[in-house]
Amino acid sequence: MLGHHELVKLLAEKGNSMMTNATNLTNGMGYSPLHLACAWNQLEVVRNLIINGADIQLKTLHGEKPIDIAKRYQFEQIVEYLEWIGKENRKKFEKKTN
């Protein structure tokens, strides 16, 4: 994934046409592509995965969300982006429930 954000974008877009959303598949430890993009400081990949349906609340077997991984490695741009996405999602939810 390093430096290949266009390929990841294409795969994420094509994965959404499958019966399963490939952006949320996990490995044996519960890491999704979004978790890995956060661990590798790949902001463009993070954006493309989220645009294509990646779940920012998905937890690993150790209970870590993608934002927790970005915080651990001090990748501030990714942390800020995920916090912003979280706020936007809350706003949408609040509008739907009111």
N, C-alpha and C positions, 0 to 999 in steps of 0.2 A: 504494500500500500504506500510505502514511502515515495512521495513524489509522483504518484500515479493517480491523482485525484480525478482526472477525466475518466480513466478506466473504472474506478470505483463508482463514479456517478452513473456511467452506462450500465454497469452490473446491477446497481441498486434500482435503477429505473426498470430494467428488464426483469429483475427479481419480483417486482410488484405485480407483474402480469401472471406470475405463477400462482398456484393455489395457496402457497405458503409465502408469507412476507420474508424473503431471504435476509432482509436487513436485521431481523431479530433472531436469527438462528444463533445458537451458542455452541461453544466447544465443551469439552468435558468438565471444565472448571466454571462454566457459566459465563464466559466472556463472549460478548457479541462483537460484531465489527465496530460498533460505536465505542465500546470499552477499549478496544485495541487502538482505534484512531486517537482516543484521548491519551492513552499511554504513550503514543508515539508523536504527540504534539502536531497532529495533522488537522488543522482548523478547517481547511476546505473539504476534506473528507468528512469531518464531523457535520458540516453544513449539508453536504449532499446526502448523507445518510439520514439526517433528520427530515430534510425535505421529502425524502422517499419513505418515510414512515418509521424510522428507528425510534424505539421506545427509550426515552431518557430516564425512565424510572426502573428499567430492568436491572435486577441485581445479580451479581455473581454468587457462587456458592458461599463466599465469605461475606455476603451482604453489601458489597460495594456497587454503587451506581456509577455511571460514567463520570459524573461530576466529582465523585470522591477520588477517582483515579487522577483526574486532572488537578485536583487540589493537592494530592500527595506529591505529585511531580512539579507543582507550582507553575503550571501552564496557565497563566492568568487570562490570556485571551480566550482560551477554551472555557475556563471557569465563568468568565463574564458572559460569554455567549450562551452557555447552558443555563445560567441564572436568568438571563433575559428570556430565553425560550420558556423556561418554567413559569415566569411571570405572565407571559403572553397566554400560555395554556390555562392558567388560573383565571385570567380575565375572560377567556372564551367560555370556560365552565360556568363562571358566575353569571354571565349573560344568559346562558341556556337555562339556568335554574331559577332565574328571576322572572 
